[in-house]
Amino acid sequence: MSFFISPAYAEAAAAPGGLDPSMFNLIFLVGFGVIFYMFMWRPQAKRAKEHKALLSGLSKGDEVITAGGLIGKVVRLNEDYVVLSVNDTTELTFQKTHVSAALPKGTIKQI
């Protein structure tokens, strides 16, 4: 009797949307790379570029704030170090990389 009934074979299940699973993984990986670039790498590179421009533009008489929160006026600077005057009698030496921002002229008098 079994010669009248043909055997049934299961077909391969189709991926949602008709995409091949390997293609879905590739799209997922590319999407993750784009998200990583847009939210992490690009803003960090922009901040580093701005900081480098800040450090290269420092000159004597600029008022700056350090990473530690000290505010001072640039008295001397060389390639690696900057000397800040924090009051009339105190001068402190910092690495240039620790300068976090330049302040508008006259900020120290206002404080």
Backbone bond lengths (Angstrom), bond angles and torsions (degrees), N, CA, C in turn:
res aa  C-N    CA-C-N  psi(-1)  N-CA   C-N-CA  omega(-1)  CA-C   N-CA-C  phi
1 M - - - 1.417 - - 1.531 112.25 -
2 S 1.295 119.33 -26.71 1.453 122.48 -176.86 1.525 112.45 -69.35
3 F 1.327 118.78 -13.10 1.461 119.18 179.49 1.522 111.55 -75.38
4 F 1.345 119.26 -14.58 1.454 122.10 175.66 1.538 112.49 -85.25
5 I 1.331 117.64 -18.95 1.464 121.84 -176.69 1.521 108.01 -106.98
6 S 1.309 116.40 121.30 1.470 119.76 179.59 1.533 109.37 -81.08
7 P 1.318 116.57 144.89 1.481 119.45 -179.51 1.541 110.54 -68.52
8 A 1.321 116.99 144.96 1.465 123.02 178.75 1.520 108.89 -101.41
9 Y 1.313 115.02 126.44 1.466 120.32 177.66 1.535 108.54 -111.13
10 A 1.312 115.92 140.10 1.469 120.18 -179.98 1.519 109.98 -76.86
11 E 1.322 116.09 139.15 1.454 120.85 176.06 1.520 108.89 -87.39
12 A 1.330 114.90 158.05 1.462 119.51 176.86 1.524 108.65 -67.75
13 A 1.312 115.92 139.04 1.472 120.57 -178.89 1.525 109.17 -71.08
14 A 1.298 116.87 137.11 1.460 121.67 178.97 1.522 109.47 -82.11
15 A 1.337 115.49 143.39 1.461 120.63 177.57 1.519 108.97 -72.24
16 P 1.326 117.53 153.73 1.465 119.99 178.68 1.528 110.20 -59.88
17 G 1.299 116.41 132.90 1.455 120.68 179.55 1.511 113.10 77.12
18 G 1.291 118.56 4.91 1.453 121.59 178.91 1.519 114.13 76.99
19 L 1.339 119.40 13.60 1.463 121.78 179.79 1.517 110.56 -87.36
20 D 1.297 114.29 143.01 1.456 120.33 173.13 1.539 107.43 -70.53
21 P 1.331 119.76 138.98 1.472 120.46 -178.22 1.529 113.21 -58.11
22 S 1.321 118.12 -35.00 1.460 118.83 179.19 1.531 110.88 -69.22
23 M 1.321 117.30 -34.50 1.468 120.94 176.74 1.529 109.79 -67.77
24 F 1.325 117.62 -39.42 1.459 121.05 177.13 1.521 110.33 -61.11
25 N 1.320 118.24 -42.50 1.466 121.82 178.76 1.525 111.09 -63.69
26 L 1.318 117.29 -39.39 1.463 121.05 179.05 1.527 110.59 -65.62
27 I 1.318 117.17 -43.94 1.467 120.92 178.25 1.520 110.46 -63.74
28 F 1.307 117.57 -40.66 1.461 122.33 177.91 1.527 110.41 -61.70
29 L 1.326 117.60 -44.30 1.464 122.07 -179.32 1.528 110.86 -65.17
30 V 1.319 117.67 -43.68 1.466 121.03 178.25 1.528 110.28 -64.13
31 G 1.314 117.32 -42.26 1.464 121.32 177.72 1.514 111.76 -61.24
32 F 1.311 116.87 -41.50 1.459 120.95 177.62 1.525 110.31 -63.73
33 G 1.326 117.67 -40.67 1.468 121.26 177.91 1.521 111.91 -62.60
34 V 1.326 117.15 -40.97 1.466 121.18 178.75 1.523 110.44 -65.11
35 I 1.312 117.10 -43.54 1.467 120.97 178.52 1.524 110.35 -62.73
36 F 1.330 117.62 -43.56 1.466 121.90 178.11 1.529 110.32 -59.05
37 Y 1.335 116.78 -44.70 1.460 120.88 -179.58 1.526 111.03 -64.18
38 M 1.319 116.93 -46.52 1.462 120.75 -173.93 1.536 113.04 -69.68
39 F 1.316 117.43 -37.52 1.459 119.57 -173.76 1.520 115.19 -100.15
40 M 1.319 118.39 -15.60 1.461 118.84 -176.86 1.523 112.85 -121.86
41 W 1.299 118.11 -55.82 1.454 120.23 -170.76 1.523 111.86 -74.09
42 R 1.311 118.51 -47.13 1.464 121.83 -175.99 1.525 112.57 -62.87
43 P 1.336 120.91 -47.26 1.471 119.45 178.38 1.534 112.70 -64.03
44 Q 1.333 116.85 -37.24 1.461 119.47 179.54 1.519 110.73 -66.38
45 A 1.318 117.86 -41.09 1.465 121.35 177.98 1.523 110.74 -65.10
46 K 1.316 117.07 -36.93 1.462 121.17 178.13 1.523 110.95 -65.03
47 R 1.348 116.94 -44.74 1.465 120.50 178.21 1.527 111.11 -63.12
48 A 1.322 117.39 -40.91 1.468 120.61 179.66 1.524 110.86 -64.28
49 K 1.309 116.96 -39.51 1.467 121.33 178.88 1.527 110.58 -65.41
50 E 1.340 117.41 -42.69 1.458 121.41 178.29 1.525 111.34 -64.69
51 H 1.324 117.62 -39.49 1.463 121.36 179.64 1.520 110.52 -66.95
52 K 1.322 116.90 -40.66 1.464 120.77 178.09 1.528 110.48 -62.93
53 A 1.334 117.08 -40.62 1.463 120.75 177.57 1.526 110.73 -65.37
54 L 1.336 117.35 -38.20 1.459 121.71 177.28 1.523 110.47 -60.89
55 L 1.323 116.90 -47.73 1.457 120.97 -177.36 1.527 111.94 -66.50
56 S 1.318 116.80 -37.71 1.461 118.84 -179.59 1.530 111.63 -73.11
57 G 1.325 117.66 -22.03 1.455 121.34 -179.45 1.519 114.64 -93.53
58 L 1.329 118.03 2.07 1.463 120.20 179.30 1.517 110.40 -66.84
59 S 1.329 115.26 141.75 1.462 119.82 175.96 1.526 108.62 -145.14
60 K 1.331 115.28 168.35 1.454 121.47 -179.14 1.525 109.35 -61.75
61 G 1.329 116.63 133.51 1.455 121.94 179.23 1.523 114.10 97.96
62 D 1.341 118.16 -10.62 1.464 120.64 177.79 1.522 110.12 -69.87
63 E 1.299 116.04 145.02 1.464 121.46 175.54 1.521 107.51 -101.01
64 V 1.340 115.90 127.63 1.460 120.82 -173.50 1.523 110.40 -133.85
65 I 1.321 114.29 164.81 1.464 121.49 172.38 1.525 106.72 -121.92
66 T 1.333 115.98 138.64 1.460 120.63 -178.64 1.524 110.39 -91.62
67 A 1.313 115.83 171.63 1.463 121.18 178.27 1.529 110.87 -63.93
68 G 1.319 117.23 -25.78 1.460 121.13 178.43 1.516 113.59 -84.72
69 G 1.339 117.48 -5.90 1.450 120.83 176.76 1.514 114.87 98.68
70 L 1.333 118.48 4.56 1.461 120.54 178.51 1.522 110.21 -81.35
71 I 1.312 115.45 137.43 1.460 121.27 178.08 1.520 107.60 -107.25
72 G 1.320 116.46 133.93 1.453 119.86 179.65 1.510 112.09 -159.24
73 K 1.342 113.80 171.43 1.454 121.28 179.07 1.526 107.85 -106.52
74 V 1.326 116.54 134.59 1.460 121.63 -178.80 1.523 108.83 -69.28
75 V 1.364 115.35 123.03 1.453 121.37 178.77 1.528 109.92 -100.45
76 R 1.322 116.42 -48.54 1.472 122.63 178.46 1.520 108.06 -140.49
77 L 1.303 115.35 151.47 1.460 118.94 173.11 1.517 109.29 -151.08
78 N 1.327 114.32 151.29 1.459 121.11 173.13 1.518 107.33 -133.61
79 E 1.313 116.90 -160.67 1.463 120.58 -174.26 1.526 113.50 -60.74
80 D 1.329 117.17 -40.52 1.465 120.60 -173.33 1.524 114.61 -112.47
81 Y 1.325 117.88 -23.63 1.459 120.89 -172.21 1.519 111.78 -124.17
82 V 1.321 114.23 156.14 1.460 121.99 175.51 1.530 107.41 -133.67
83 V 1.336 116.20 138.45 1.462 121.89 177.46 1.522 107.23 -105.83
84 L 1.341 115.04 122.91 1.458 121.06 -178.74 1.516 110.75 -109.21
85 S 1.312 116.26 137.89 1.450 122.10 172.85 1.517 106.70 -95.50
86 V 1.349 116.47 113.44 1.462 120.12 -178.21 1.530 112.42 -92.94
87 N 1.331 116.27 -21.19 1.469 121.29 170.31 1.527 107.20 -155.55
88 D 1.310 118.19 -168.27 1.462 120.57 -174.27 1.520 113.17 -65.50
89 T 1.331 118.09 -28.26 1.462 120.30 -174.17 1.521 114.68 -114.39
90 T 1.299 118.65 -8.40 1.464 120.66 -173.37 1.520 111.37 -115.07
91 E 1.338 114.30 126.55 1.462 121.25 173.79 1.523 107.97 -122.23
92 L 1.306 116.76 132.89 1.457 122.87 -179.00 1.518 109.72 -119.71
93 T 1.333 116.11 142.92 1.455 121.73 179.38 1.520 109.14 -103.48
94 F 1.332 116.59 130.49 1.460 123.40 179.52 1.519 109.71 -129.85
95 Q 1.315 114.70 156.41 1.457 118.40 167.83 1.519 107.39 -71.38
96 K 1.314 115.71 145.04 1.465 119.78 -178.06 1.527 111.84 -59.23
97 T 1.311 116.36 -33.80 1.464 119.51 -176.25 1.523 112.93 -65.60
98 H 1.330 118.01 -16.22 1.458 120.96 179.88 1.522 113.13 -86.04
99 V 1.312 117.43 -3.18 1.460 120.42 173.39 1.519 106.92 -77.11
100 S 1.335 116.38 121.68 1.460 118.50 -175.06 1.522 113.69 -101.19
101 A 1.330 118.64 -25.87 1.461 119.15 -179.35 1.522 109.98 -159.95
102 A 1.308 115.75 150.38 1.460 121.99 171.90 1.525 107.31 -94.31
103 L 1.317 115.76 138.44 1.453 121.18 -178.72 1.525 110.11 -102.37
104 P 1.318 117.91 157.10 1.468 119.99 176.17 1.532 110.37 -63.83
105 K 1.322 115.99 149.16 1.471 120.56 178.88 1.523 109.74 -59.40
106 G 1.336 115.14 137.73 1.451 120.55 178.76 1.519 114.36 91.44
107 T 1.294 118.02 1.81 1.473 120.91 -178.64 1.531 110.40 -66.45
108 I 1.310 117.42 -39.45 1.457 120.27 -175.73 1.542 110.29 -66.81
109 K 1.279 119.34 -35.14 1.468 122.08 178.86 1.527 111.38 -67.99
110 Q 1.319 117.22 -28.92 1.468 121.47 -177.25 1.524 111.69 -76.45
111 I 1.303 118.36 -21.94 1.473 121.41 -174.20 1.505 111.49 -80.91
